Amino acid sequence: MNIKYLKTVWTLLFHTPYHDLVTPVFDLVGEHEYQRGLHFEQLALCEHYHVFMQHKVLQPLAPIQMNHSPISSSNSRNAMWYFLRSALRGHPEAEFKMGIGYLNGQLGLDRNYAKAEKWLKKAAQDGHPDAKRCLYQAYSELAFS
């Protein structure tokens, strides 16, 4: 084995702080899970679009017997699951998605203003550009409604 290689491994194992080695891996995992959440979110939105078109556009034009399936799907559940996993790892976009999901009751989440506030505050602290504005707007709308 090469001595230089062994010295590099030794330095990485014993002289580099552990958090410096682990943090980039968590960032990559959080980003990967966020991207998977976006994929499932897109699938869920396409499914909602097809159900809407089937019931509101095609059904009145040609009234035939269609199979009525519920709109809630595993795609919505999977999207929120991956967004939650990514948000728990500190991904600001995922934290923002969770906050908006709870604020508006999107993708299978019930409206929950306390959870929306928690996630939007966390996203704002982690540097999301729209989180603070959205939180301020939610406060003003809830205060005057």
Solvent accessible surface area in square Angstrom, and as a share of the most:
residue,aa,sasa,rsa
1,M,183,0.82
2,N,95,0.49
3,I,114,0.58
4,K,150,0.63
5,Y,117,0.44
6,L,81,0.40
7,K,133,0.56
8,T,70,0.41
9,V,50,0.29
10,W,144,0.50
11,T,65,0.38
12,L,85,0.42
13,L,116,0.58
14,F,124,0.52
15,H,124,0.55
16,T,38,0.22
17,P,67,0.42
18,Y,165,0.63
19,H,119,0.53
20,D,73,0.38
21,L,72,0.36
22,V,30,0.17
23,T,67,0.39
24,P,70,0.44
25,V,84,0.48
26,F,102,0.42
27,D,85,0.44
28,L,129,0.64
29,V,50,0.29
30,G,2,0.02
31,E,67,0.30
32,H,110,0.49
33,E,10,0.04
34,Y,17,0.07
35,Q,88,0.39
36,R,99,0.36
37,G,0,0.00
38,L,55,0.28
39,H,103,0.46
40,F,32,0.13
41,E,27,0.12
42,Q,104,0.46
43,L,71,0.36
44,A,0,0.00
45,L,92,0.46
46,C,55,0.33
47,E,55,0.25
48,H,59,0.26
49,Y,122,0.46
50,H,118,0.53
51,V,16,0.09
52,F,111,0.46
53,M,53,0.24
54,Q,50,0.22
55,H,55,0.25
56,K,128,0.54
57,V,55,0.32
58,L,91,0.45
59,Q,50,0.22
60,P,92,0.58
61,L,140,0.69
62,A,53,0.41
63,P,109,0.69
64,I,107,0.54
65,Q,172,0.77
66,M,32,0.14
67,N,128,0.66
68,H,117,0.52
69,S,63,0.41
70,P,109,0.69
71,I,82,0.42
72,S,91,0.59
73,S,18,0.12
74,S,56,0.36
75,N,30,0.15
76,S,7,0.05
77,R,161,0.59
78,N,50,0.26
79,A,0,0.00
80,M,16,0.07
81,W,139,0.49
82,Y,37,0.14
83,F,0,0.00
84,L,54,0.27
85,R,83,0.30
86,S,0,0.00
87,A,1,0.01
88,L,124,0.62
89,R,92,0.34
90,G,28,0.27
91,H,27,0.12
92,P,42,0.27
93,E,70,0.31
94,A,0,0.00
95,E,0,0.00
96,F,35,0.14
97,K,52,0.22
98,M,4,0.02
99,G,0,0.00
100,I,33,0.17
101,G,1,0.01
102,Y,30,0.11
103,L,27,0.13
104,N,62,0.32
105,G,31,0.30
106,Q,82,0.36
107,L,25,0.13
108,G,74,0.71
109,L,33,0.16
110,D,118,0.61
111,R,153,0.56
112,N,49,0.25
113,Y,97,0.37
114,A,75,0.58
115,K,91,0.38
116,A,1,0.01
117,E,58,0.26
118,K,117,0.49
119,W,14,0.05
120,L,1,0.00
121,K,89,0.38
122,K,81,0.34
123,A,0,0.00
124,A,22,0.17
125,Q,147,0.65
126,D,57,0.29
127,G,58,0.56
128,H,15,0.07
129,P,111,0.70
130,D,57,0.29
131,A,0,0.00
132,K,145,0.61
133,R,137,0.50
134,C,15,0.09
135,L,17,0.08
136,Y,158,0.60
137,Q,84,0.37
138,A,11,0.08
139,Y,94,0.36
140,S,38,0.25
141,E,99,0.45
142,L,78,0.39
143,A,78,0.60
144,F,178,0.74
145,S,124,0.80
